[in-house]
Amino acid sequence: MYNRQFCGGSLIDSIHVVTAAHCVVSFSARNISKLRVALGMHSLRPVKDPQVTKTVLRVAYHNDFNAETFYNDIALLTLDSPVVFTPTISPICLPPNDSSDQHAYRKTVAIGWGAPTES
C-alpha cells in the first residue's frame, strides 16, 4: 500500500498469504483495495523490484485477535488471481490435508516476522 513495505507474510497456496492481524486489522475497504503483495523479493535495502505483484481481494483476521496482547495475531489475505509458482516463488511447506500429522488446536509459535513496532 502506498508503495512501501510495512509487513511480511508467507504464501500458503496459489491465492492465499498468511500474515499478522495487527498489520491489517485497521484497514478500511478502500485501504484493502490498494493493498499489494510483492512476491519474489529477497532484499528491501536496496529495494529490489518484485518478480510478481498481486492485488489483495479480501482480508480475514482471527475473530479473537487481541491488539493489546497480540493473541491470535493472524490474518489471511486472498489474492485477486493465482500465483504461478517458479523456482523462487513457492508456498511454504505445510502437511498435506490427508496427513495424520495435523497440528489443529496445538499451541504454535511463529518466528521471523519481526516486531510489532519499528526499532
JOCOR-V972182 format. One record per residue. RES is the residue in one small letter. SS is DSSP state (alpha for helix, beta for strand, coil for the rest). NEAR is the number of other C-alpha atoms within 8 Angstrom. Layout:
# JOCOR-V972182
res: (RES RES)
ss: (SS SS)
near: (NEAR NEAR)
This chain:
# JOCOR-V972182
res: (m y n r q f c g g s l i d s i h v v t a a h c v v s f s a r n i s k l r v a l g m h s l r p v k d p q v t k t v l r v a y h n d f n a e t f y n d i a l l t l d s p v v f t p t i s p i c l p p n d s s d q h a y r k t v a i g w g a p t e s)
ss: (coil coil coil coil coil coil coil coil beta beta beta coil coil coil coil beta beta beta beta coil alpha alpha alpha alpha coil coil coil coil alpha alpha alpha alpha alpha alpha coil beta beta beta beta coil coil coil coil coil coil coil coil coil coil coil coil beta beta beta beta beta beta beta beta beta beta coil coil coil coil coil coil coil coil coil coil coil coil coil beta beta beta beta beta coil coil coil coil coil coil coil coil coil coil coil coil coil coil coil coil coil coil coil coil coil coil coil coil coil coil coil coil coil coil coil coil coil coil coil coil coil coil coil coil)
near: (8 4 4 5 5 5 8 6 9 9 12 12 8 10 12 11 13 12 13 11 13 11 9 9 7 6 8 6 6 7 9 12 9 10 9 9 8 10 10 9 10 5 7 7 5 5 6 9 5 9 8 7 9 11 12 15 10 8 11 7 11 10 4 6 12 9 8 4 5 9 8 9 13 12 13 11 13 11 13 9 7 7 6 6 8 6 5 6 9 8 9 8 5 5 7 5 4 4 7 4 5 6 5 4 4 5 4 4 4 5 5 4 8 5 5 5 4 4 2)
